[in-house]
Amino acid sequence: MLRHAVQRLLMAVPVMFGVLLVGFLLMQVVPTDPAVVRAGPTASAEVVDAIRRDLGLDQPLYVQFGIYLWRLAQGDLGVSIINNVPVSQELGATIGPTLELMFASLFWSIPLGIAMGTVGAYYRGALVDRIVMAFSVAGVSVPVFFVGLLLIWFVGFQWQWLPFTGRGGPLWTMEGIRAVALPAITLGGVFVGPIARMTRTAVLDVLGAEHVRTARAKGLPERLVVLRHALRNALIPVVTLIGLQIGFLLGGAVVTEQVFSWPGVGRLAVGAITSSDLPMAQGTIIVLSLGFIIVNLVVDLLYGVLDPRVRAS
């Protein structure tokens, strides 16, 4: 198991390097000059050139990338061009709200998706199965921003049940729960459908396996047969999908944070890119990519818990 974890950690190193390289190159094609952004529209050419030299933008790209990696190795993410605040300080203030939103979204969507898929598989072909599949297809097809705007219009504006803009406080307070409810429902709603569909398919395959028939022949209650013998063995592909979907959920969090004015990393990334704040944009790319890598690493380690063959390899 330890060897398996070390191998996955080593594989994450070149992936992160590739992310840093691609993110750095993408920021170079932004049409706005960061030196002009910092100097202001009325600055002279001499001032702009001085700022460009100060930022190292007059160096070749490979030199700039090397300097960038050296600063990252020292824990220096740079300083925002717009507000002259350290990038790490801005990220530190926005990571917490993003994690709260992610946790609140997964807290209800994962159990609901697994439960819907299991029920649909057990009652295959029945009305409840068709309802589950219809809900799953709708969850996959409807865009995140559309669900968010509907919730804002009806739940937030028309009925005025819940707030729909900003963060009300920490997640463990009532104000924080009320504020995160609509963003979490919006973001988690697109997560339920894929989990339900994958769970249904996996449970259907396992229900016909020999060990499930043997458990039924022993006279075990049907609830134990489904939960202990069928669902646990069906969770391996479901966990894989959950890991991949959490990565895509980070992209959905960017849209959700914009719609609900949630002060997270996604909203910070959009603002940094639109304002050509390259250090801030690169910092948000690092955080989002690192989150994706960590999630997939956790999923790989969960394989060892769910499948003993992985621990033995």
Rosetta blueprint (number, residue, H / E / L):
1 M L
2 L H
3 R H
4 H H
5 A H
6 V H
7 Q H
8 R H
9 L H
10 L H
11 M H
12 A H
13 V H
14 P H
15 V H
16 M H
17 F H
18 G H
19 V H
20 L H
21 L H
22 V H
23 G H
24 F H
25 L H
26 L H
27 M H
28 Q H
29 V L
30 V L
31 P L
32 T L
33 D L
34 P H
35 A H
36 V H
37 V H
38 R H
39 A H
40 G L
41 P L
42 T L
43 A L
44 S L
45 A H
46 E H
47 V H
48 V H
49 D H
50 A H
51 I H
52 R H
53 R H
54 D H
55 L H
56 G L
57 L L
58 D L
59 Q L
60 P L
61 L H
62 Y H
63 V H
64 Q H
65 F H
66 G H
67 I H
68 Y H
69 L H
70 W H
71 R H
72 L H
73 A H
74 Q L
75 G L
76 D L
77 L L
78 G L
79 V E
80 S L
81 I L
82 I L
83 N L
84 N L
85 V L
86 P E
87 V H
88 S H
89 Q H
90 E H
91 L H
92 G H
93 A H
94 T H
95 I H
96 G H
97 P H
98 T H
99 L H
100 E H
101 L H
102 M H
103 F H
104 A H
105 S H
106 L H
107 F H
108 W H
109 S H
110 I H
111 P H
112 L H
113 G H
114 I H
115 A H
116 M H
117 G H
118 T H
119 V H
120 G H
121 A H
122 Y H
123 Y L
124 R L
125 G L
126 A L
127 L H
128 V H
129 D H
130 R H
131 I H
132 V H
133 M H
134 A H
135 F H
136 S H
137 V H
138 A H
139 G H
140 V H
141 S H
142 V L
143 P L
144 V H
145 F H
146 F H
147 V H
148 G H
149 L H
150 L H
151 L H
152 I H
153 W H
154 F H
155 V H
156 G H
157 F H
158 Q H
159 W L
160 Q L
161 W L
162 L L
163 P L
164 F L
165 T L
166 G L
167 R L
168 G L
169 G L
170 P L
171 L L
172 W L
173 T L
174 M H
175 E H
176 G H
177 I H
178 R H
179 A H
180 V H
181 A H
182 L H
183 P H
184 A H
185 I H
186 T H
187 L H
188 G H
189 G H
190 V H
191 F H
192 V H
193 G H
194 P H
195 I H
196 A H
197 R H
198 M H
199 T H
200 R H
201 T H
202 A H
203 V H
204 L H
205 D H
206 V H
207 L H
208 G L
209 A L
210 E H
211 H H
212 V H
213 R H
214 T H
215 A H
216 R H
217 A H
218 K L
219 G L
220 L L
221 P L
222 E H
223 R H
224 L H
225 V H
226 V H
227 L H
228 R H
229 H H
230 A H
231 L H
232 R H
233 N H
234 A H
235 L H
236 I H
237 P H
238 V H
239 V H
240 T H
241 L H
242 I H
243 G H
244 L H
245 Q H
246 I H
247 G H
248 F H
249 L H
250 L H
251 G H
252 G H
253 A H
254 V H
255 V H
256 T H
257 E H
258 Q H
259 V H
260 F L
261 S L
262 W L
263 P L
264 G L
265 V H
266 G H
267 R H
268 L H
269 A H
270 V H
271 G H
272 A H
273 I H
274 T H
275 S L
276 S L
277 D L
278 L H
279 P H
280 M H
281 A H
282 Q H
283 G H
284 T H
285 I H
286 I H
287 V H
288 L H
289 S H
290 L H
291 G H
292 F H
293 I H
294 I H
295 V H
296 N H
297 L H
298 V H
299 V H
300 D H
301 L H
302 L H
303 Y H
304 G H
305 V H
306 L H
307 D L
308 P H
309 R H
310 V H
311 R H
312 A H
313 S L
